[in-house]
């Protein structure tokens, strides 16, 4: 299962939503989780979203 958590963008341009697998301590793009991410944003991490799309496509072909 996956969830969304707010963290710093890889480029350091402010907060974005990252995709995180519940059993991992890092985002799908490889950034470590930062506790206490309570900023508001409507931006999403493009590398996380690309990785999530790939994971979902692989799951649907199995």
N, C-alpha and C positions, 0 to 999 in steps of 0.2 A: 504494500500500500504506500501511497505517496501523499505528501502534504506540502503546502506552500508556507514559506517563512521569509520574513523580510531580512535582508542583509545588505551589505555594501556591494555595489556593482563592481565587477572585475576591473573596470577602468577607473574606479574610484570616483565616479560621478554621481554619488548620492545613493539612496536606498532603492532597491528593486526587490521584487518577489522572486525567490529562488525555489526550485523543486528539490525536495528532500525525501529520500526513502526512509521510512520510519526506523529501520534497523541500522542506519548509518549516521555518522557524526559530521558528514560533509554534504554539500549540495551536489547535484548531478554535474555541475560545471567544475567541481573540485574545490570550491572555496570552503574553508572551515565555518561551522556554524558559530554565530555570535549571539550569546545569550542576551536577552533583554531587548531584542529588536522590536521597538514599538512605534517606529516612525510610520507615517502614512504615505502611500504611493500608489499609483496606478500603473507603474512601469514594471515590466517583467524582464528577467535575465534571458537574453536571447540564447546563449549557449545551453542553459538549463532547459529551455523550452525545446530546443533542437534535440537534445539528448533524450528528453521525455518522449518526444514524438517517435524517435528511433526505438526506444524500449517498448512502447505501445504497439508499434508495427511488428516488432519481433514476436511479441506475445500473441498477436492475432494470427501469425503464420504457424504457430506451434500446434 
